[in-house]
């Protein structure tokens, strides 16, 4: 077996968890796959798998090697598809890392994407951790905020507005603020940014010389779903992106607070490595998300604050 075949045997074994399963995919015997992996370990001078009578699992060296090899094999697949003219039909696994809260944005449009591109296998990791796309073999990441990594290309695909909301039960109990200073002594549900640990600033527009309201924090969390749940429960006033509360506002389950005194806004960006030609599967995902969500985000922000 040549080096390319050996790496394929290793990657499939790591993916599927056994020599037998890898052999079935590659059309080889379990013994042939196992011997190929052993030769690779000898050549590298490291153990890639910890073996027991019941299972095998990657060592730390094996995990790092697996990440790099997966990326190399994906690049080869993309290069092959382009050269032989099959690049017009995007295919292969597409690994996307995205914040947990974005499932509100993605899930309404992803079924259409899978119908348009049935040969692309979507692998979504909903996680607030900032991944290293290049080191971890991620094709696309979705992020908000600053984009300092010069190794990445980016494209805005969704703009959003942070809104102040409260449950009718809370407002009946504590009153409806009419001006920013009316927020004094109201109860606040605060969001702690997962990566920096800082609290999300409320996007209040203050008049000249106007002091920040003295809001009492009663609940803090680093998960927008939990923050939304606490707001629905009537604990206090929460600050959330418009796309996770628009249905609740339309249905009257939550009420918008001081919309005319809110400013700022944010955006989500699609990021991908800049050190290689854009693969067909990445290109169609970027174009699809942009076309589906940019116009919708403008309409949603205008509707939510009107």
Secondary structure, 3 states (H helix, E strand, C coil): CCHHHHHHHHHHHHHHCCHHHHHHHHCCCHHHHHHHHHHHHHHHCCCCEEECCCCEEECHHHHHHHHHHHHHHHHHHHHHHHHCCHHHCCCEEEEEEECHHHHHHHHHHHHHHHHHCCCEEEEEEECCCCCCHHHHCCCEEEEECCCCCCCEEEEEEEEECEEEEEEHHHHHHHCCCCCHHHHCCCEEEEEECCCCCCECCCCECCCCCCCCCCCEEEEEECCHHHHHHHHHCCCCEEEEEHHHCHHHHHHCCEEEECHHHECCCEEEEEEEECCCCCCHHHHHHHHHHHHHHHHHHHHHHHHHHC
